[in-house]
Amino acid sequence: MTDPIEIITAYYPPHTRAHHILLRHSQQVAEKAISIAEHLCRQGEIIDLEFIQQAALLHDIGIFRVHAPALGCYGQLPYLHHGIEGAKILQAEGLPRHANVCERHTGVGLTAEEITQNKLGLPRRNMIPTTVEEQIIAYADLFFSKNPHHLDRQRPVEKVRMSLCTFGEEKGEIFDRWHRRFHS
């Protein structure tokens, strides 16, 4: 059995700013993701609720390796790298499915083409949520900021969609599909 809190605590000392922010954000994402998954299960879909709980809590485990002082993270990498760094950590922990969530949860996903065209400095491969569990967690994550001043606020659907559309209308269309599926 995987204990996400134990894993988080191994990388984030308790009582630090980064630990508090990561844990609060991840708990909010997990609560929303579980709520969505339970809704879909009631409609007859088969979804791994235990995995969603664990992976949602661990999806941002890599933030300590990026430079985000407002979050108490003083690594050397750009923030966008937190997903692939988290994937490396969870692979090393023996959690490959959880690692996929880390790598694929940025926005509604990144294509290899986008990574190259926008010179994002990430490995050139598709990092798109493919399983329903990955999609639910990525979707839930969009509603919660790690900004210490907005930790307890859920972003409205319209603002989430609008922020995604700054990266292209197709991002908003993916969000719309997820939103319809997860709230039908």
N, C-alpha and C positions, 0 to 999 in steps of 0.2 A: 504494500500500500504506500502510495506517495503522500507525504505530508508537505503541502506547499509552504506552509508557514515555517516549517523547519528549514526548508531549502532557502526561503527568503532570508531568514535570520542568519544562515550560514554566510551570506554575501552582504547583508545589510545589518550592522550592529543595531540592536534595539535602542530606542531613545534617540536615534539620530533623525535629522530632518528627512533624509532620503528614505529611511525605513518607514517613517510615518506617512509620507506622501505616497510612496509605492503601495503600501498596505491599504491605505484608505481608497486610493484610486482603483486598485485591483479588486477590492471588496465590492465597490459599486458596480464595476464591470461584471463581476461574477453574479451579483444579485440580479442584474438586468438580464444577463445571458441565461441564467437558470429559469427565470420567469418566462422568457421566450421559449426555451426548450420544453418546459412543462406544458405550455400552451400548445406547442406542436405535437407533443406526445398525446395530449387529450384528443387531438385530431387524427391520431393513428400513426404518426411518424415514429420511427424508432431512432432514438437519440441517446447517446451515452452521457447521462446527466453527471455521473461522477467525474468523467473526463472533462466535461465543460467546467465544472466547479474548480478542478485542479488547474487546468490550462488557463482559465480566466485569471486566476490568482497569480499565475507565473508568466503571463504574456509579456510583461515589461521588465523581467528580471535583469535584462542587460543594460538598464539605464545608468548604472554606476560606472560603466566604461565610457560614457560620453561626457562631453563638456556641457553641463547644464547646472551652473552654480545655484540658480534659483531653486533647484530641486535638491540641492545638497550633493550633487554629482560632479566630480572633478576629474573625470577621465580626459583623454586626449582626442577622442573621436567626435565627429559631428553627430548631432542628435539622431539623424536618420539611420545611423548604424546600430541603434539599440536593439532592433529586431534581429539582425544577423548575429550580434554579440550574444543576445539571449539564447538564440538557437544553439550557438556553440556551447554555452553553459549547460543547457538542458540535454544536449547530445552527450556531453561528458558525464552528466548525472544518470545517463541511461534512459532518457525520456524522449525518444525520437518523435513521437506524435505531438508532444507538448512543444518540442523544438520547432516543428512546422508551424504551429500557431504563432510563435514568436516571430518567425521569419515572414509570415504572410499577413500579419494583421495591420500593416500600415495603410490607413485609409480603407479603400475597398480592394487594395492590392496594387502591385506594381508589375508591369510587364518588362521583359528583357529589353524590348525596344524603348520603353520609357526611360529605363535605367541608362541606356546608352545615349539616347537623344538628349536627355537632360543632364548628362555627365554627373550622375548622382554618387559615383564612387563606390557603388555596391557591386557585388558579383553579377555578371550579366546572365541572369536567368529569371524565369517567371516566378514571382513571389505573390501569387494570387491565392486567396482562400478557396480550396476546392471541396472540402467536405462541409456538410451542413454545420457541424460543430465549429469548424474554423470560421465559417461565414457568420454564425451567431455571435461569436466572440468579437470578431472584427467590427460587426455592426454595433454591438453593445458598447465597445470601446469608443466609438465616435461621439458618444453622448457625454463623456466625462473627461475633463481636463485634469492635468497634473499640476496646473498653476495653483500655488498655495492659496491664492486669494479666491479661487473658484472651486475648491475641492468638493464642496457640498452642493454644487449646483448641477442639475442635468440640463444640457443644452437642448433647446427646442428643435424639433424636426426640421423646420425651415432653415434655421441657422446651420445645422449640420449639412444639409443638402447644398446650401449656398457656398459653404466653405469648400466642399468637394468639387463643386462646379468651377472653382478657380483653377482646377487642374484639368478641366475639360468636361464638356457636357456629358460625355460617356460615363464619367465617374458618378454624376448625378443620376444617370439612368440605372446604373448598377444598384445604387442606394435605393432608388425607387422600387426596383424589383425585390430587393431584400425587405424593404419596409412593407410592401404588400403581402409578401409571403409570411413574414413574422407577425403580422398584426391582422391577418384575415380571420 
